[in-house]
Structure formats: structure tokens, C-alpha cells
Amino acid sequence: MQFRAVPVSGPEANGMLTAYFAERAAGFPAEQGEYRPTFPVDAAFTPPDGVFLIVDAEHAEHADPAEHDHGSGSDAAGTTGIGCGGIRRIDADPATGLVRYEVKHLWLTDAARGRGAGRALLVELERRAREFGAEELVLDTNASLAAAGGLYRSSGFVEVAPYNDNPNATTWFAKRLLG
């Protein structure tokens, strides 16, 4: 598994986000109204303010990483994009002053789910957030995404009061990165 930083407005990220938003719209609980996606902007996902990653699964026949340039930002030969996710810096916590980054658009293709790719992506996003100086990582999700909530809880996130007004969210999480 490889992680590649790509422009969030580029065609590869756009394709992943379009699939993600379509899946969320189709499965969004009717009693919560209509799903309202917002495509992210480059400035929020450009280091050191953030980053957007594509998760690549290497094909077995191309397992030699020396054969490919995985850092180029273009689709690397011998890999398949199986998911995406990003982090962006948001306002400091008003109560604590902690530097916060928010996890956004963590999504995997159906074939990639249940194989550890989501956890690996979350760990990589946390690593990069620490490199950017994050003291707390936050995210919002919808209760209908039970597997996602389980991943966040088992990764050390705890439920917190809403920190934003995302109309698609029903649950908010935070994880302190200090120490």
C-alpha cells in the first residue's frame, strides 16, 4: 500500500470524491434530508495547511517499488487507487488553543474495505498532521456510517461536542496528539 499526495482539484482526486459523494448521497438517511456535498479547494489541502492523499494498492505483478515513481503525483504504473482522504488545518480549539487539523473525505472503494486500508490511511493522515504541527485531530461523521465510527473509536478518537455546522454530520470526534 502506498500513499500519494495529489491536488484535491485534480482529476484523480475529483474522480474519487465524485464516487464518494455519490455513495453517501445514495445511502444518506432519508429522515436527515438531502446529502449536501462540498468539493474541497486546493488551498486547504496544500502543505503545510493540509494534504490530500490517494491510497494505492500495488498489483502483485508490480510489487517492486523501485520500478515506479510513487511520489510524482500522477497515477503510478502498477498501482490502483483504492481510496482517499485528507487533512486540513482549522481554527484552534477556542477552549484550549490547541492547533487542530480535520480529517476529511476518508473513503475506500468497496473492494478495499475490511482489509486495513482505512486504518492505514488514518494513521498516515495522523502522522502528516503531527508533521504539520497538529496538537489535536478532529473529524465529523454520520451515525449511519457505523464502520467508520468503529474505526475512529478504536483509533483513539472520542466523541466531542460539535465543532462545526456540517449538515451531513451527526457525530463529532477528537484525538489529542500531544505527548
SVG drawing of the C-alpha trace seen along z (x, -y; Angstrom):
<svg xmlns="http://www.w3.org/2000/svg" viewBox="-37 -30 51 41">
<polyline fill="none" stroke="black" stroke-width="0.4" points="0.0,0.0 1.3,-3.4 0.1,-7.0 0.4,-9.7 -0.3,-13.4 -2.3,-14.8 -4.0,-18.2 -7.5,-17.9 -8.9,-19.6 -7.0,-17.3 -8.8,-14.6 -7.7,-11.7 -9.0,-13.3 -12.1,-14.5 -12.9,-11.0 -12.5,-9.6 -14.5,-12.4 -17.3,-12.1 -17.6,-8.4 -17.6,-9.1 -20.2,-11.8 -22.5,-9.6 -22.2,-6.7 -23.0,-9.0 -26.0,-10.6 -27.4,-7.1 -27.1,-5.8 -27.9,-9.0 -30.7,-8.5 -33.9,-10.0 -35.0,-11.3 -31.9,-13.6 -32.9,-15.3 -30.7,-15.6 -26.9,-14.9 -25.1,-18.1 -21.6,-17.6 -18.9,-20.3 -15.9,-19.8 -12.8,-20.9 -10.4,-23.6 -6.7,-23.3 -5.6,-25.9 -7.0,-24.0 -5.3,-20.7 -1.8,-22.1 1.1,-21.7 1.5,-22.9 -2.2,-23.7 -3.2,-20.3 -2.8,-17.4 -5.0,-15.1 -3.9,-11.5 -4.8,-8.8 -4.3,-5.2 -2.7,-2.9 -2.7,0.8 0.2,2.3 -0.6,5.1 1.2,8.3 3.0,8.4 4.4,4.9 5.5,5.4 9.0,3.9 8.7,0.3 11.9,-0.6 10.1,-0.2 7.7,-3.1 7.8,-6.7 5.1,-6.9 5.9,-10.4 5.2,-12.0 1.5,-12.9 0.4,-11.2 -1.1,-7.7 1.8,-5.3 2.1,-2.3 1.3,0.9 -1.0,-0.7 -4.7,-1.1 -6.3,-3.9 -8.4,-2.3 -9.3,-5.2 -8.6,-8.8 -8.6,-11.1 -7.2,-14.4 -6.4,-16.7 -6.8,-20.5 -5.9,-23.0 -8.9,-24.6 -9.3,-27.2 -7.6,-26.4 -9.9,-25.0 -11.4,-28.0 -11.3,-26.5 -7.8,-25.1 -6.0,-26.9 -4.8,-23.6 -3.7,-23.6 -6.3,-21.4 -6.4,-19.6 -9.5,-18.0 -9.8,-14.6 -11.9,-15.0 -13.3,-12.6 -11.8,-9.4 -13.2,-6.9 -12.4,-3.5 -13.7,-1.5 -15.9,1.4 -13.1,3.9 -10.7,2.2 -12.9,2.2 -12.3,4.6 -8.6,5.1 -6.9,2.5 -6.6,-0.2 -8.8,-2.7 -6.8,-2.3 -3.5,-2.6 -4.8,-5.8 -6.0,-7.3 -2.5,-6.5 -0.8,-8.2 -3.0,-11.3 -2.3,-11.5 1.4,-11.2 1.3,-14.0 -0.9,-16.2 1.8,-15.8 4.5,-16.8 2.4,-20.0 2.3,-20.8 -1.2,-19.5 -1.9,-19.1 -5.4,-17.7 -7.1,-15.8 -10.8,-16.2 -13.4,-14.8 -17.2,-14.6 -19.2,-11.7 -22.7,-10.4 -24.1,-7.7 -25.2,-5.7 -21.5,-5.0 -21.1,-2.5 -17.9,-1.0 -16.3,-4.5 -17.3,-5.3 -15.9,-2.0 -12.6,-2.7 -12.4,-6.2 -13.1,-4.9 -10.6,-2.0 -8.0,-4.5 -8.3,-6.6 -10.8,-9.2 -13.5,-10.2 -16.9,-11.8 -17.0,-15.6 -19.5,-18.4 -20.0,-19.6 -17.1,-21.9 -18.7,-22.8 -22.2,-23.1 -21.8,-20.3 -25.4,-19.4 -24.3,-15.9 -22.8,-15.1 -24.4,-13.6 -21.2,-12.7 -18.0,-14.6 -14.7,-13.1 -11.4,-14.4 -8.0,-12.9 -5.3,-14.7 -1.9,-14.4 0.2,-15.8 2.9,-13.8"/>
</svg>
